[in-house]
Amino acid sequence: MLEFLRKKIKKQGGIWKYADFYAEKIEEKNRLMLRDGGTPLVEDADIDEVYGIDHLYFKREDENETGSLKGRSLCYQVSLNKQRGAGALTISTSGNAGIAAAAYARKAGLKLFVFISPDTEKGKVTEMQKYGPVIIRSKRAIRFANYAAAKYRLPNLRPSVDDDSIEGFKSIAFELGDEAGDVDAVFSFVTSGSSFVGMYRGFEAYKRSGKIGKIPEMYAVQSGEISSIAGEFKENGSSIAEEDRVREEGIRAGQLGVKNTKRKKEILEIIGRTCGKGIYVDGHEIGQAAEILRGKGLETSLEGCASFAAFIKVQRERKFKKAVCIFSGKLRGHEDEIDETKICGAESFEEVDGIITHNL
């Protein structure tokens, strides 16, 4: 039976409950607020018993109002850019960051240009459209967003390039410290690694302040074509083999995520410092983990299921007493149709220029 460890942090707090811990202080008048942060921490007694652990907690980031842990980083980033006087913003996204960016940009009254791939999940695009950003679909979404940011001096909110994104992610570690105390290990899906780095820095800050006694082992979980971190930990130093990839069975966690992150060195240093590891899980393992979770009434994104699958692999040898799996985003449906009349297409710099200048 699922048990909530604590009540949600009050709406008035969110990530701003920890405002004093962020690198650049945001004045109260600039602190944007949606129902992100203060997510539930849950556990299931049967799962604990099956895997021989005192407490396995699931951090329900999929219950953020914007649907993923990206709401924390974009809450801070957009608030910071509002404070700095920005008039418009841009981001390239596989989905979740774009949804959160659009929600906070609307809250701040700022124009937002969102660049997406043609392969972006339909459910994520329809969710983005609810907030009214300018959505530009392109096979070169990342390149064009970088171009627009440079030419028109638009802050680029993409977590893989904006170091300010790390700050909001610290709040996950702060909440875990407040609610669970010292934990042995944290399992989280990694693409760019911004959330991974942010959580580590949060644990570091909380340990220095005396609020926790130790930093947990940090496990970076990857799957599919995302393997730059996990590949460093294959036996005998070998890379992720093709036989690993062919077992995906249609399950593609993190499919549009960053394949080679600029944060790789720092992530590997964090893993080494905490005695963690990079863990690769294939589609079959993710599917099995998802089936177990569904049986307990827990439905989350494939990335969240991957974190649980990685825990299962590691627990066979490590035997933790207290661990956390991060459910990084919600499982989105395809109920609503995309409004194609409000999607701009661009495959040239000239087309990007036309869209930006028309909307600025």
N, C-alpha and C positions, 0 to 999 in steps of 0.2 A: 504494500500500500504506500502510495506517494505521501511524503510528509514534507511540509514547508518548514524549513529550519527557522526562519524569522519572517516577520512581516516586511513588506516592501518599505524602503526608506520613503519618508513622506515626500509627496510631489514637490513641495517647496525646496527640497534639497537637490535631488538629482546629482549630477556631477559637481555642482557648486557647493555641496556639503564639504568638499575637499579643496575649495578654491585657494587656500593658502599653500597648497603643495605644488601648484603649477608654476612653470618657469616664468611666464609673463602673467602678471596679475591682471584680471579683467574687472573693471569697475562694475559695481552692481547694476547700474543703469544699462550696461551693455551685455549683461548675462542673459542669453536667450534661454527659454525654458519650454520644453515639451516633456512628455512622460517617458524620457529616456534616463537610465540610471536607476539604481535601487531595485534591480531585477531579483526575482526569487532565487533562492538556493534550495534545491530539493534533493531528496534521496529516496531510495526504495529499499526496504529491509530485505526483500527477497534477493535483489541484485547483490546487496552487501554479502549475504550469506553464500550465494553461489560462487562469488569470486574471492571469498575469504578475506574481506576487508572490513574494518570497523565502520568506516564511513566513506562512501563514494558519493560525492556531491555533483549535481549537474547545475551549472550556472546558466540560468535561462535568459541569455541575451536575446533570444528570439522573442521575448516578451516586451522588449523595448517598443515604444510607440512607433518608431520608424522601422522596426522589424529586425534589427541586427545590432551588433556591437558598434558598427560604424556610426550610429547615432551619437555615441559618446565623443568620438573624435571630431565629427562635424559640428556638434554643439559648440565645442571649444573653438574650432577653427573659424567658423562663421562669426561667432561672438568677437573673436580677436580681430578679424578683418573689419567688422562693424566699428570696433573701437579705433582702428587705424584709419577709418574714413574711406574705405573702399566703396565704389559705386556699383561695381559688377564683379562677378567671379566666374571661374570656369572649372570644369573637372571632366576627365575621361574616366569611365567606370564600367565595370561588368554588371552593375545593378544596384547593390545595396548602398554603396557610398553615394551614388547618384540620388537615390531616394532620400537619404538623410540630408544631403546637401540641398536638395530642392525644398525640403520641409523647413530647414533652418533659414535658407535664403528668403523664402516667402515670409517667415516670421520676422526677419530683419528688414524686409522691404528692399532687398537687393536683387538686381538682375542676375540670373544664372544661366550660363551656357553649358549644357551637358552633352558630351560627345560619347556616343555608344557604338558598339559593334553591331552589325546585322544579326549576329548570333545571340544577342542579349535576350535573356528569358522574357517571354511575353508578359508574364505576370509582373515582372519588375518594371517593365516599360509602362504598363498601365498604372502602376502605383506611382511612378514618377510623374506621370501626366496630371495626377490629382493636384499637384502643387504648382503647376503652370510654368516650369522652366522652358527655355528654348532648347529643344532636343535636336541634336544633329547626328544623323546616322551615317557612319562611314566605315569602310574597311581599314582606314588609317586613323581611327579615332584618337589614339594616344598621340600620334605625331601632330595631328591637327590641333588638338587641345594645347600641346606645348607651343605650337606656332602662334595660336591666338593669345596665349598668355604672354608670350614675349612681345608680339607686335602691339597689342592693345593694352599692355601692362595690367593684365587681369591676374589676380592671385590664383594660382593653380592649386586646388584643394586635394588633388589625388594623393591619398596617403603614402603611396610609394615614393613620391617626390617632395612632399611637404613635411618637413620635420616637426612642424607644429602639431601634426596629427597625433604624435606620440603622447602628448600631454593628456588629452581626454581619456585615453586608454588606461592611464594610471589608476583611474577611479575603480576599475574592475578589481585590481589588487587591493585597494583600500577597503572595498566592500567585503572581499573575501577575508581580509584580516579582521574586520569588525565582526563578521558573522561566524566564521569557522575557526578563527585563531590560526595557530600554526598548522600547515598542511604539508604532507610529504612530497606531493607532486602535482603539477598542473599540466593538462594535455590540451593543446589548442591547435587548430588547423592554421597553417602558415602559407601565405603567398608572398606578399611584400614584406611581411614580418613586422609591420608597424605596431599592431596590437600586441604581438609577442614582446617586442622591445619595451613598449609602454607598460605592460604588466610587470616586467622585470624591474623597471625603474621605480614603479610604484611599490613593489615589495622591498626594494632597497631603501626607499625613503621611509617606509613604515618600520623597517628594522632599525634604521638610525634613530628614529623617534621613540623607539622602545615599545611600539604598539604590537609588534610581533617579535618572536624570538629567533626565527630563522627564515631564510628564503627557500621556497620549495624547489625541488628538481624541476626543470623546465623541459617539456617534451614538445618538439616542433613536429606536427603531423602533416604529411603530404600524401598526394595520390595522383593518379593519372599522369599528365604531362608536367605536373608541378612536382619536381623532385630534386631541386638544386641543393636543398639542405639535407633531406633524407638520404640522398645519394652519397653523401660524405660518410655515412655510417653503415654502408653495406659491408658484409663480411669480406675480408681480404682486400678491401678498398675498391671493389668492383662497382660499376655504375648500376643504376636500376636497369635490369635486363628486359628485353622485349617480352619474355614470357610473363613478367610481372604486369606489363601493360595490357596484354591481350585478355586478361582475366577481368577486365572492367565490366563486362556484361551490361553495357549501356549506362552504367553508373559513373558519372564523371564529376566528382567533387572538385570545386575550384577551377572549372574548365577554362574560364576566361581570365584567371588570375595571372599575376606577374610570374613568369617562368624563371627569370634570373634577377633576383632583387639586389639593389645596391646595399642593402643591409645585411648581406650574407655574412660578412666578416664579423659584425657585431653579434648576430644571432649565434654563430658558432662559438664565439667567446662566451656568451651567456650560457649556452649549453654546457660548455666545459667548466665554467665557474660553478655551476649548480649541480654538476654530475648528472645532467640530463642526457637527451639523445634526440636525434632526428629519426622519426619513425615513418616508414612508407607502408600504407595499407592499400590493398587492391579493391576492385569493385565487389568481389565476392565477400570480402571481409566487411566492407561497409554495408552491404546488403544484409548480412547476418546480424550486424549490430542494430541496423534499422528495424529488423523484425523483432528483436528482443525489446527494443524501446517501444515500438508500437503496441506490443503485448502489455505494456505497462501504462498505456495511454499517453506516451511521450512521442510526439511527432515534431521533428525539427529538420533542418536542412541536411543535405548530404555531408557537409563539412562538420556539422555537429555530430552526426553519426560516426564520422571518421575519427573524431576525438575519442569516442567510446571504444571503437574498434582498436585503436592504438593502446588504450588502457588495458584491454583484454590481453593483447599480445605481451605487454610488459609485465602485467601483474602475475603472469605464470612464473616469472623468475624473481621479481623484486619483492612481492608480498608487502605492499604498502599498508599502513594502518588508516591513513586518511589521504584522499586524493580528490581532485576536481577535474571534471571534463567541461570544457567551455562549449555551450551550444551557441555558436556564433551568429546564427540567423534563422529566420523562420522558413518553413516549407511553404512556398508561395504557389497559389493555384493559377489557373488561366481563365477565370470566370469572365472577365471583362475584355472587350475587344479594344485593341489599340486604335486611337483616333489618328489615322494616317494623315489626315489633313493638317495635323499639328506637328508632324515630324518633318524636319528639313533633311535633305540629302546633300552630301558634299563629297566629291572625290578629287577636288582640286583646291589649291590655295585661293584661287580667284573666287570659287563658290563659297569658301569659308569667309573670305573678306566681305562678300555680299551679304551674307547672313548676319555677321557681327555688326557691320555698319548700319544695316537696316534696323537692328534691334537695340543699338546703344542710344 
